[in-house]
Each structure stands twice: as structure tokens, then as C-alpha cells.
Amino acid sequence: MEYLWLVPHNSMNIEIPNHVTKAEAINIFGIVAIDQLTAWGNRSVTYQNNEEGVIEIGPWRKTNIAGYAARAEVKDNGSTLYFFVKGAGPYYSDLPVEKKSNEIYSELNRIFNTVSHIKN
């Protein structure tokens, strides 16, 4: 697996509402991440394990590939979604990974808040 620090990267976390399952959280992340990271054509889930609470989008485990990739893990007994975004242009030039991470966080927050209001 590629060492994350070789390419521009950012990590964030977000609290998962109590009534959202681990599988639901990573599925929501997958939908949001694919939508936000389409600029470079990485529009697919490349690994998902609902029991582990892990999902990878795009070429997360590949080296020297231009574009975005993301990985999310549900931890802290299902209460927190940790996610990572990496992105490199040709020859490891920077892509705005912090901006993309913030966009993913904002959309996750909106969805989790909406779901909280619906289920309460």
C-alpha cells in the first residue's frame, strides 16, 4: 500500500448519529465521496467491508496515479467516522485535498443532521 505522506492528503472525522449503523455510515460516505471526487474520474468503490466499517473510493492502494482517492473507517464503537482524502495531479502535483475534505465533511454533516431529524 502506498505511503499516504507521498501525496497531498488530509484527514477529518465526524460524529455519527446514534441511530445510523456502521454500514449506513460508510454507504453514505461512499455516495458523498464519489460525488465530490468525480473531477478526476475516480467514481467507484474499490473496497468495502461493512463488518469492519471500512470503505475505499478510487485508487486508494495504488501508487503514482493522478486523481483523488478516499478511505473511511468507522471507529469508537460506531460513533465516529474517520476519513482520509488524498490527491495528486500528474507527477505528484498538488490537488486541493483540504478543500475536498471540507466539502465531504459539509455534505456528511448535512445528511447526518437531516437523518437525525427524520428519525427523531
N, C-alpha and C positions, 0 to 999 in steps of 0.2 A: 504494500500500500504506500502511496506517495506520502512523503512527509508534508504535513499541512503547511509548515512555515516556508516552503519553497515558493509558494504562490500567495498573492494577496488573499487575505482571509479575515473573517470576522465571526464572532460568536455572540449569541444572546440567549436569554431564557425568558419564559413566560409561564405564569401560573395557569394551570388547567382547572377549570371549574369542577367542583366535586362530582357532579353527575355526568361528566364526559369520561368515557372509558379510554383506556390506553390506545386501543385500536382506533377509536373515533378520533382521538387527538392526532395520531400520526396520519390518518387518512385526510383529515382537514389540512394538516401541514403539507401533505403531498399535493393536494389540489392548489393550495395557495402558492407553494414554491414553484410548481410547474407554470402557473400563470405569470408569476413575477420574473421568472428566469428565462422566458422564451426568446429574449433578444438574440441569443446565440444558438438557438435551435435545440437546446437540451430539454426536451419536453417529455421525458419518460422516467418512470420509477425503475431504477436499476437493481434495487434490493429492498425488500420489505419483510419484516418478521413481526407480526402482531403480538406474539407472546413476549418477545424481548422488548417490544416497543421501539423498534428502530426502522427508519426508512432512509433511503438514499435516492437522490434525484440527479440525473445526469452522470457524467463520468467521474464520480467521487473517487474511485480507486485507481484511476488511470493517471499516467504522468504525461506531462508536456502536451496537453490538449487545450486548445483555446476554447474559452467559454466558461459558463458558470456551472457549479455543482453544489449540492446541499446535502446535509445529513441532519437528521433529528433523532433524539433519543428521549424517551420518557423515563424520568428518574424520580427519586424522592417519594417512593411508594405511589407513583402515579399522579403526583401533584404538580410536577414541573416538566415542561418541555424545553429541553436544551437543543438549540440548533446552531449549525455552522454553515457559513456560505463561503465558498472560495471561488475565485475567478481570475483567469489570466487571458490576456489577449495573445496575439502572436509573439513568440519569443519572451513569454512571461511578462509582457507589459501589463500594467495595472488596469483592472476593471473596477468600477465603483462598488466594491463589495459591502462597504458600510451602508451606503445608500440602499442597496438591495436588501440588506438585513433589516434595516429600518422599515422598508416597505412591507416586507413579510411580517414583521412584528406588528405593524399597524393593522394589517388585514386580519391576522390571527386574533388580535385584541378585539377588533370589531365583531368578528364571528363569535368568539367565546362570550362576549357581552350579549350578543343577540340571543345565542343559545341559552344563556343564563336566564334571560327574561322570559323566553318561551317556556322553559321547563319549570320555572318557579311559579 
